Amino acid sequence: MKLLYISGTYYPAAGGAEISMHTFLKEAIRNDHKVLVATNLERSGSNGKIVNYEGVSVVGVDHDSRISKLDELITLYQPDKILTQLMWSDVALKLANDKNIDSVLRFCKVPSFLDITKDSETCPSDIIVVSEFVRDYVFQNWQRESVVIPPPIELKKIRCSRNSPRYITMFNPNMKKGGAIFREVAIGMPKYEFAVVRGWDVLKEGNKIDTKIVQRLCDSLRIQYTGQNLDDVDFEGVHNVTQFSYTSNVSDIYAETRILCVPSQWQEAFGRVCIEGMANGIPVIGSDVGGLAEVVRAGGILINDFMNPNEWVKELKKLDNPEEYERIVKRGRLYVENNYDYSAICNTFFKMLGEK
């Protein structure tokens, strides 16, 4: 089967959505599908060129001419299916419908106001969602059925040896992810070592948010752009917080992590880092929000009053008890072992593509 994946952002400039789709596409190639990715490569100066990322062929398309260029590419490549998510999903779905090509939308972010009702111009043939929370969201808003397929995580790549881990760690410490709460928790626990790992480099130019990319993403999802900023939290002066830059080698971070905090303040679609942490025997504490709660409720510690730093401090201090710590470690490991099967996730993805 010939697959064309269209999205304005792609690996290695990556967040969880980009990493997940890249993983699916690598598996598709291993299963003898032909794969081509169309994305914006202006940062690397590769628009108009074909590059290779870990065996996946990627063609760079300029954002401003994306409609005509993608139209030409579809005509030339003649895919059996068009896959898309996030940025450019509106254009990808409309072109698929115009050309009568089956399409699959991976719905991995809320909110979205893109019209995916039946018979709309951006109606996908099939919809993948990352959690039951997102499945319900899609049905309530567009009366569309969807298939839950969690993000594929190559656990063997993120597993690590943990000798004397030291940090209470948070990934991507911006306001929406709960960076301000985490900062207050660190200040309130001055004798404990904390760490933050910068993230969402796909939306950044250097260390600053690229407002052009954020606006493009909003446009594709039909979200009104009003100058939204992701607002990374400043940890300068908080002396018990170590700051790490974005890294694709997350196993290095997990090797030094004693507890993983996910204090999100918005409706997370899933909780990728929770699976990674639990698989590494790290207790996970997370907010009772969206799809994140589905994972943490079963395998970690769920914070209902997640806007209250004192609740986080209280639960973190409970893990000073070695027996409680090991209880949560075991709880997380069992959750991953019993509920997270990489091969089954990929097989469900291939079933969505129509592979028997």
Disulfide bonds with the S-S distance in Angstrom:
none
